[in-house]
Structure formats: structure tokens, C-alpha cells
Amino acid sequence: MEHLGKVVRWEVEEGWGVLESAAVDGPVWAHFSMIEAEGFRFLTVGDNVRFTAERAEQDSCRWRAIRVRAV
């Protein structure tokens, strides 16, 4: 299922960040490789995104994004 959310943290140098959505019970860890975009893939804090996620323990998050795209 696809969720609408927002980027609350993004570590450009490390290529990962955290998303939040009212539809998911907790923060969602996201890696740049899961972003659907051309070229250098990154997100900016405050960006609205659509994403799918799976249950997985990752850096204190209980969810991991498996597909992310900017809205």
C-alpha cells in the first residue's frame, strides 16, 4: 500500500533519512537507492513523498521504505 508522508530527516552525505506519515505507526527509514528519480537521488527535509514500506528494524525505525517518490 502506498502512503503519503513527509521527509523529517535526510543525511545527504550518508544517503539515508527518515519519513513520517499518519498512516504508519512510527518513523520510516529510507535509503537513497529506493528513491524513484533520475541522477543523484536525495530528499530534502519538508518534502512531501509517496512511499511503500515494509516492517524492518533499521536504525531505531520499525519500518523501511521500499519505494519512494517526491509528490
N, C-alpha and C positions, 0 to 999 in steps of 0.2 A: 504494500500500500504506500502511496506517495503522500508525504506530509509537507505542509508549508511551515517554514521556520525562519530563523534569523541567525546570522553569524554573531557570536558573542566573544569569540577569541580567535585570532589567527596568527600563527607563528610563521612568517614568510620564510625566514632562513631555514627552518626545520620542515616546512611543508605540511603542517597539520594545524587543526584548530578544533573549535567546539561550536556546535549548533544547538539551538533550543527551539522547542515547539510545544504549544499547548497540547498537542495530540500525543506526545511521547512523555513518559514518566521519568524525566531526568535528562541530563545533558547527553549529547550525541557527539562522539569523537569522529573527526573527518580527516582524511588524508588527501593530498593534492591529486593523487592518481585516480580518485573516484569522481573528480570534477569533470563534467562533460563540457569541454571547451577546447578551442584550438590554441596552440602555442603554449606559453608559460601559464600554468594553471595555478591560480591563487584566489582567495576570497578576501573581502575587506569587512572588518567589524561593522555591523549595522546593515550589511547586505541582506536582502530577503532572498531565500532559496527554497527550492523544492527538492526533496530528497526521499530516498527509501533507506531503511535501516534494518539491522539485524541485532539480536541480543548478543553481546560480546563484551567481556571485561577488557577495557583498553584505557590506560592512564586515568584511572578513577571514574571512568564513564561506564555505564552498563549497556550502552548502545554504541554501534559503529555504523556510520553511513556507508552504503554500498553503491549509491549513485547520487550525485549532487549536481544541480544546475541552478544558475542565477535566474531570478524572476525578472 
